[in-house]
Amino acid sequence: MSNAVDTRPVNLNAFAELAPDAPVFMINLLKFNDGEGRDRYQQYGREVQPHLERVGAVIRYAGTGPVNVIGDGQHPWWDALLVVEYPTPQAFVDMVSDAGYQAVHEHRAAALVQGDLVATSQWVVG
């Protein structure tokens, strides 16, 4: 998977630490480019939807306007947070490896100064 947003490595092998047959929640921390960054990400969101549906993924949360309640500074470094649930880690890998998705990914790359992506498994608290 290419990542034009930054030069940090993409580590799909990290999924080996998660259960292969359980949902994975991808946490997207998004810092938009000035100007048209937010609009380009909206375009990416519209065009990625069929790819998400194809692998059974669902957007669980999208939020903007973050302010720190506990943390350094008034605002975190990111502008928006997006949580996407995939039925399995392999479903995510299948989506991002698809040539059709790669064509759509250019909008995400153009939209962001930085886009951190963290894979998590569900945790029951209490």
C-alpha positions as CSV (number, residue, x, y, z in Angstrom):
1,M,0.0,0.0,0.0
2,S,1.4,3.4,-0.9
3,N,1.2,6.3,1.5
4,A,1.8,9.7,-0.1
5,V,0.9,11.5,3.2
6,D,4.2,10.8,4.8
7,T,7.3,8.6,4.5
8,R,6.7,6.6,7.6
9,P,6.5,2.9,7.0
10,V,3.2,1.1,6.5
11,N,3.2,-2.0,8.8
12,L,0.5,-4.4,7.7
13,N,2.4,-7.1,9.7
14,A,1.1,-5.4,12.9
15,F,-2.2,-7.2,12.3
16,A,-0.5,-10.5,13.4
17,E,-0.9,-9.1,17.0
18,L,-4.7,-9.1,16.6
19,A,-7.1,-11.9,16.5
20,P,-7.5,-12.9,12.8
21,D,-11.2,-13.8,13.2
22,A,-12.4,-10.8,15.2
23,P,-13.3,-7.2,14.3
24,V,-10.6,-4.6,14.1
25,F,-11.3,-0.9,14.7
26,M,-9.1,1.4,12.7
27,I,-8.6,4.8,14.5
28,N,-7.8,7.5,12.0
29,L,-6.2,10.7,13.4
30,L,-6.4,13.3,10.6
31,K,-4.6,16.6,10.1
32,F,-5.9,18.4,7.0
33,N,-3.9,20.4,4.6
34,D,-4.8,24.1,4.7
35,G,-7.1,25.2,1.9
36,E,-8.9,22.3,0.3
37,G,-7.7,19.5,2.6
38,R,-11.1,19.0,4.4
39,D,-12.9,19.1,1.0
40,R,-10.6,16.5,-0.5
41,Y,-11.1,14.3,2.5
42,Q,-14.9,14.6,2.0
43,Q,-14.4,13.5,-1.6
44,Y,-12.3,10.5,-0.4
45,G,-15.1,9.6,2.0
46,R,-17.7,9.5,-0.7
47,E,-15.5,7.5,-3.1
48,V,-14.2,5.0,-0.5
49,Q,-17.7,4.0,0.7
50,P,-18.2,1.3,-2.0
51,H,-14.8,-0.2,-1.0
52,L,-15.8,-0.2,2.7
53,E,-19.1,-1.9,1.8
54,R,-17.3,-4.5,-0.3
55,V,-15.3,-5.8,2.6
56,G,-18.1,-5.3,5.2
57,A,-16.6,-2.3,7.0
58,V,-18.7,0.3,8.8
59,I,-17.8,3.9,9.9
60,R,-18.6,3.9,13.6
61,Y,-17.7,7.4,14.4
62,A,-16.5,10.6,12.8
63,G,-15.7,13.8,14.7
64,T,-14.1,17.2,14.3
65,G,-13.4,20.2,16.4
66,P,-11.3,18.5,19.1
67,V,-10.4,20.3,22.3
68,N,-8.3,18.8,25.1
69,V,-9.9,18.2,28.4
70,I,-6.8,16.4,29.6
71,G,-3.7,16.9,27.6
72,D,-1.1,19.5,26.5
73,G,-2.4,22.6,24.9
74,Q,-5.9,23.6,24.0
75,H,-6.2,21.4,21.0
76,P,-4.6,18.1,19.9
77,W,-2.5,18.0,16.8
78,W,-5.2,16.4,14.7
79,D,-8.3,18.0,13.2
80,A,-10.6,15.0,12.9
81,L,-11.0,11.5,14.2
82,L,-12.6,8.6,12.3
83,V,-13.3,5.1,13.6
84,V,-13.9,2.4,11.1
85,E,-14.8,-1.2,12.0
86,Y,-13.7,-4.0,9.7
87,P,-15.0,-7.5,10.3
88,T,-11.4,-8.9,10.4
89,P,-7.9,-7.5,9.9
90,Q,-7.7,-9.3,6.6
91,A,-10.8,-7.3,5.3
92,F,-8.8,-4.1,5.8
93,V,-5.7,-5.6,4.0
94,D,-8.0,-6.8,1.2
95,M,-9.5,-3.3,0.8
96,V,-6.2,-1.3,0.8
97,S,-4.5,-3.8,-1.5
98,D,-7.2,-3.5,-4.2
99,A,-6.3,-1.4,-7.3
100,G,-9.7,0.4,-7.2
101,Y,-9.1,1.5,-3.6
102,Q,-5.6,2.7,-4.6
103,A,-7.1,5.1,-7.1
104,V,-9.4,6.6,-4.5
105,H,-6.5,6.8,-1.9
106,E,-5.0,9.7,-3.9
107,H,-7.7,12.0,-2.4
108,R,-6.8,11.0,1.1
109,A,-3.2,11.6,0.5
110,A,-3.8,15.0,-1.1
111,A,-6.1,16.0,1.8
112,L,-3.7,15.3,4.7
113,V,-0.6,16.8,6.2
114,Q,-0.6,13.7,8.5
115,G,-2.9,10.8,8.9
116,D,-2.1,8.3,11.7
117,L,-3.9,5.0,11.5
118,V,-4.0,2.8,14.6
119,A,-5.4,-0.8,14.6
120,T,-7.2,-1.8,17.8
121,S,-9.2,-4.7,19.0
122,Q,-12.4,-4.4,21.1
123,W,-11.8,-4.2,24.8
124,V,-14.5,-4.8,27.4
125,V,-14.0,-2.5,30.4
126,G,-15.3,-3.5,33.8
